[in-house]
Amino acid sequence: MTLLYQCPLCAQALVQHNQSLCCENHHQFDFAKEGYINLLPVQHKKSKQPGDNLPMVQARRAFFATDHYVFLQQAIVELIASYKPNTVLDLGCGEGFYTHAIANKVNAQIYGVDISKSAIKYAAKRYKNVNFSVASIKQAPLKKQSADVLLSVFAPIFSDELHRLCANDGTLLIVSPGPRHLFELKEHIYDDVQVHDATKAPQGFVLHNHTLLETQHTIETNTIEKLIQMTPFAWKFKDSHYEMLHKSASHTVTLSFYLSEFKVA
């Protein structure tokens, strides 16, 4: 199998030699014992440990060990499988919850990229059928037009890079919060909870289809804590909010997601 990585320093193709990837300019990157490759040069880091730290990754894993997001995982897998892609790139893949499920269903080269070393280390150790790399999704170390399907689940959107990576007849699938996602939890911290709109087409793409998935789950309060810790509004939750949550053993929570498919314009 020929890997589609390119050098993050000079953009030349990377070729595998034993347990390393090398380019013609003699830049070399070694595979970790877990099986991932670190393609985030020190000079590209904005902090010592960019991305999600280990406690955040552990909180996400604890939540994903339940079945509350399985309906979303299955919907993503079925949609991507319908395209019969040769290459799938999961940008901001985290610890691989969606990526490995795609690899189990779709006969394709699957790549997972995340800037968090803690997340990628966890993913690569457990899911051997995915090519995982530590890298910035703003400057993904993969060749131009290398992906038949690009997947972005709650990840930042960098339009130029998405356009560079997507094959001419490829698909960009963006998963974003639906109108009332986690509405009941947000009511604890916001006086006026705003509903989410569907993601607009990134520059260089046109909308193909929006799908809304929405359901309500009764979730144990201890599990809700893990869910909060893996969302951006975790910073808004104070001790008083958690105390209020713990007055009940469980809560009914709306889980709402847009699956937005885009094509190259």
Backbone torsions as a table, in degrees:
resi	resn	phi	psi	omega
1	MET	NA	125.0	176.8
2	THR	-88.3	120.7	179.9
3	LEU	-78.0	150.8	-173.3
4	LEU	-100.5	20.3	-178.3
5	TYR	-74.4	150.1	170.0
6	GLN	-126.7	157.2	-175.3
7	CYS	-65.8	129.9	179.3
8	PRO	-74.4	-8.8	-179.3
9	LEU	-97.1	-37.2	-175.8
10	CYS	-129.7	-1.6	177.4
11	ALA	67.5	13.9	174.6
12	GLN	-82.4	158.0	-179.5
13	ALA	-61.6	141.9	174.8
14	LEU	-100.2	132.9	-179.7
15	VAL	-117.1	136.4	-177.1
16	GLN	-81.9	131.2	172.5
17	HIS	-129.4	106.9	-176.2
18	ASN	55.9	-116.9	-176.6
19	GLN	-104.8	30.4	179.9
20	SER	-138.7	158.3	170.4
21	LEU	-115.0	132.3	-176.3
22	CYS	-132.9	149.0	174.4
23	CYS	-112.0	173.7	-176.2
24	GLU	-68.3	-15.6	176.3
25	ASN	-92.4	12.0	174.2
26	HIS	68.2	23.9	168.7
27	HIS	-79.6	133.9	-175.0
28	GLN	-127.7	139.1	179.6
29	PHE	-133.3	128.4	-174.8
30	ASP	-98.6	142.3	173.8
31	PHE	-71.0	138.2	174.0
32	ALA	-74.8	163.7	-178.7
33	LYS	-62.7	-25.8	177.9
34	GLU	-75.1	-16.2	176.2
35	GLY	111.0	-6.2	179.1
36	TYR	-89.5	167.4	176.4
37	ILE	-120.9	134.8	-179.9
38	ASN	-95.0	108.6	-179.1
39	LEU	-115.5	35.6	176.8
40	LEU	-114.8	92.6	-179.8
41	PRO	-59.6	149.5	-178.6
42	VAL	-54.7	-40.0	-176.8
43	GLN	-69.4	-11.8	177.4
44	HIS	-94.7	-4.3	-180.0
45	LYS	-82.9	140.1	175.7
46	LYS	-100.7	-8.1	175.5
47	SER	-151.7	169.4	-177.4
48	LYS	-65.4	-40.6	178.7
49	GLN	-129.2	81.9	-178.3
50	PRO	-69.9	156.8	178.1
51	GLY	81.8	-168.0	-178.3
52	ASP	-65.1	135.2	176.6
53	ASN	-84.8	176.2	-175.5
54	LEU	-59.1	-45.7	178.2
55	PRO	-58.9	-36.2	179.1
56	MET	-68.5	-40.6	177.8
57	VAL	-64.2	-42.3	-180.0
58	GLN	-65.1	-37.2	177.2
59	ALA	-64.1	-42.3	179.4
60	ARG	-64.5	-42.3	-179.7
61	ARG	-64.7	-38.5	179.0
62	ALA	-64.0	-39.0	178.5
63	PHE	-71.0	-43.2	-178.6
64	PHE	-68.1	-14.6	175.8
65	ALA	-71.6	-16.3	173.0
66	THR	-86.0	-179.9	-177.5
67	ASP	-104.8	14.9	-171.7
68	HIS	-69.2	-29.4	179.8
69	TYR	-105.5	10.3	-178.7
70	VAL	-64.6	-36.1	179.9
71	PHE	-62.0	-35.5	176.7
72	LEU	-71.3	-44.8	178.4
73	GLN	-55.9	-46.7	-178.6
74	GLN	-66.1	-38.4	179.2
75	ALA	-64.6	-40.5	178.0
76	ILE	-63.8	-46.9	-178.3
77	VAL	-61.3	-47.2	-177.9
78	GLU	-63.4	-38.8	-179.8
79	LEU	-67.0	-45.2	-179.8
80	ILE	-66.7	-39.2	178.8
81	ALA	-61.3	-32.9	-178.3
82	SER	-65.2	-21.6	179.0
83	TYR	-83.8	-12.3	-178.9
84	LYS	49.4	55.7	-176.1
85	PRO	-78.1	159.9	171.5
86	ASN	-93.4	-29.3	-178.1
87	THR	-139.5	131.0	177.6
88	VAL	-124.1	133.0	179.1
89	LEU	-121.1	117.7	178.0
90	ASP	-98.1	107.3	-176.4
91	LEU	-93.0	120.0	-173.2
92	GLY	78.3	47.3	-170.3
93	CYS	-74.7	-13.9	-178.3
94	GLY	60.1	-136.5	-176.9
95	GLU	-88.7	11.5	168.0
96	GLY	90.6	17.9	-177.9
97	PHE	-58.2	-45.8	179.4
98	TYR	-84.8	-38.1	-174.3
99	THR	-60.2	-47.4	-175.9
100	HIS	-70.2	-31.0	177.8
101	ALA	-66.8	-37.1	175.2
102	ILE	-63.6	-45.9	-178.8
103	ALA	-62.2	-31.9	179.5
104	ASN	-72.3	-20.8	-174.0
105	LYS	-109.3	-33.1	-170.5
106	VAL	-106.5	129.0	178.4
107	ASN	-84.5	85.0	-176.0
108	ALA	-157.2	167.6	169.5
109	GLN	-76.6	124.1	-177.6
110	ILE	-114.4	128.4	178.3
111	TYR	-119.1	137.1	174.0
112	GLY	-122.0	126.5	-177.5
113	VAL	-124.3	132.3	175.8
114	ASP	-152.8	148.3	-179.3
115	ILE	-80.4	-13.9	-179.0
116	SER	-85.4	114.2	177.9
117	LYS	-64.9	-36.7	179.8
118	SER	-61.4	-42.0	-179.2
119	ALA	-68.5	-46.2	-178.0
120	ILE	-66.7	-38.4	178.2
121	LYS	-60.7	-42.7	177.5
122	TYR	-62.8	-46.6	-176.5
123	ALA	-63.6	-49.2	-174.8
124	ALA	-65.9	-31.0	179.9
125	LYS	-67.4	-29.1	-173.6
126	ARG	-104.2	-28.6	-172.6
127	TYR	-121.3	98.7	-172.8
128	LYS	-86.0	-5.3	-178.3
129	ASN	-98.0	18.0	178.4
130	VAL	-128.7	142.9	173.7
131	ASN	-89.4	102.5	-177.2
132	PHE	-99.8	141.3	176.7
133	SER	-142.7	145.6	171.0
134	VAL	-87.3	119.0	-177.9
135	ALA	-167.6	164.8	174.8
136	SER	-83.5	132.9	177.6
137	ILE	-77.9	-9.2	173.9
138	LYS	-75.2	-26.8	177.1
139	GLN	-137.0	69.0	-174.8
140	ALA	-67.3	135.7	-175.2
141	PRO	-84.9	53.8	177.2
142	LEU	-129.5	157.4	-173.6
143	LYS	-67.9	157.0	177.4
144	LYS	-58.5	135.1	177.4
145	GLN	54.9	38.3	-175.6
146	SER	-87.8	-13.1	-172.9
147	ALA	-112.7	127.3	171.2
148	ASP	-75.4	-33.9	175.6
149	VAL	-132.4	127.9	171.9
150	LEU	-106.6	128.8	178.9
151	LEU	-115.3	132.0	176.8
152	SER	-133.5	108.6	-179.7
153	VAL	-107.9	106.5	179.2
154	PHE	55.7	30.4	-179.1
155	ALA	-106.5	156.7	175.6
156	PRO	-59.6	148.8	-177.7
157	ILE	-106.8	121.5	175.7
158	PHE	-118.5	96.2	-168.5
159	SER	-57.3	-45.9	-177.2
160	ASP	-61.5	-41.1	-178.5
161	GLU	-71.3	-38.4	176.4
162	LEU	-61.3	-41.9	-179.9
163	HIS	-66.3	-38.2	178.3
164	ARG	-64.5	-39.0	-173.4
165	LEU	-81.4	-27.0	-171.1
166	CYS	-81.2	131.1	174.2
167	ALA	-61.6	154.9	-175.9
168	ASN	-56.9	-35.8	178.8
169	ASP	-104.0	20.2	-176.6
170	GLY	-84.3	-178.8	-177.7
171	THR	-130.6	135.6	171.3
172	LEU	-104.1	120.8	178.8
173	LEU	-111.9	113.2	178.9
174	ILE	-108.6	124.6	176.2
175	VAL	-104.0	123.4	-176.0
176	SER	-137.1	166.8	-178.8
177	PRO	-63.1	137.0	173.2
178	GLY	-76.9	177.4	-172.8
179	PRO	-52.9	-45.1	-174.0
180	ARG	-115.2	31.0	-178.3
181	HIS	-61.5	124.2	179.2
182	LEU	57.0	30.7	-174.7
183	PHE	-55.7	-43.6	-175.8
184	GLU	-66.0	-31.6	177.5
185	LEU	-76.0	-39.1	-179.7
186	LYS	-66.0	-26.8	178.2
187	GLU	-62.5	-21.5	179.0
188	HIS	-73.2	-23.7	-171.3
189	ILE	-121.6	-14.7	180.0
190	TYR	-118.8	136.7	176.0
191	ASP	-70.9	-34.7	-178.7
192	ASP	-131.2	100.5	-176.6
193	VAL	-78.7	122.5	179.7
194	GLN	-87.5	138.6	176.3
195	VAL	-84.8	153.0	-178.2
196	HIS	-88.8	142.7	171.2
197	ASP	-95.4	160.6	176.4
198	ALA	-66.8	150.3	179.1
199	THR	-64.8	134.4	175.6
200	LYS	-81.9	159.6	-178.8
201	ALA	-63.4	125.3	173.7
202	PRO	-61.8	157.6	179.7
203	GLN	-58.1	131.4	-179.3
204	GLY	95.5	-1.2	-179.3
205	PHE	-127.4	159.7	173.4
206	VAL	-126.7	148.5	-178.7
207	LEU	-68.4	134.1	174.1
208	HIS	-104.7	-43.8	-178.6
209	ASN	-167.6	143.0	169.2
210	HIS	-110.2	134.0	172.1
211	THR	-123.8	131.6	177.6
212	LEU	-106.7	123.7	173.3
213	LEU	-109.0	126.3	-179.9
214	GLU	-147.9	134.5	179.0
215	THR	-153.8	172.5	174.4
216	GLN	-123.8	134.8	178.5
217	HIS	-122.2	144.0	168.4
218	THR	-89.6	118.7	-171.8
219	ILE	-121.5	134.7	177.3
220	GLU	-62.2	143.9	-174.8
221	THR	-60.0	-39.4	178.3
222	ASN	-61.9	-35.0	177.9
223	THR	-73.4	-34.7	176.8
224	ILE	-60.9	-36.6	177.0
225	GLU	-57.5	-43.1	178.4
226	LYS	-64.9	-39.3	178.9
227	LEU	-62.8	-43.6	178.9
228	ILE	-61.7	-41.6	-176.0
229	GLN	-67.8	-15.2	178.3
230	MET	-103.1	13.6	179.3
231	THR	-118.6	157.8	-179.4
232	PRO	-62.0	-28.8	-177.1
233	PHE	-84.7	11.9	173.5
234	ALA	-58.0	-32.9	-178.7
235	TRP	-67.2	-20.5	-178.2
236	LYS	-85.7	-19.3	-176.9
237	PHE	-77.5	124.1	179.5
238	LYS	-104.2	171.6	179.1
239	ASP	-57.2	-37.6	-178.9
240	SER	-64.6	-33.8	178.1
241	HIS	-68.7	-42.4	178.1
242	TYR	-65.2	-37.6	177.9
243	GLU	-62.0	-38.7	178.5
244	MET	-65.4	-42.4	178.5
245	LEU	-60.3	-39.9	-174.2
246	HIS	-76.6	2.3	172.8
247	LYS	-72.3	-16.8	176.0
248	SER	-125.3	147.6	-178.5
249	ALA	-73.6	-21.8	-179.9
250	SER	-154.4	166.6	-179.8
251	HIS	-143.7	150.2	173.5
252	THR	-88.6	126.7	-173.9
253	VAL	-129.5	136.2	175.6
254	THR	-81.6	128.8	175.8
255	LEU	-113.4	116.7	-171.3
256	SER	-137.7	130.9	-175.8
257	PHE	-141.8	140.9	167.1
258	TYR	-96.5	132.3	167.6
259	LEU	-108.4	106.9	-173.5
260	SER	-110.2	120.7	-178.7
261	GLU	-102.3	132.1	179.4
262	PHE	-128.2	150.7	175.8
263	LYS	-117.7	156.1	177.1
264	VAL	-63.1	132.2	-178.0
265	ALA	-68.2	NA	NA
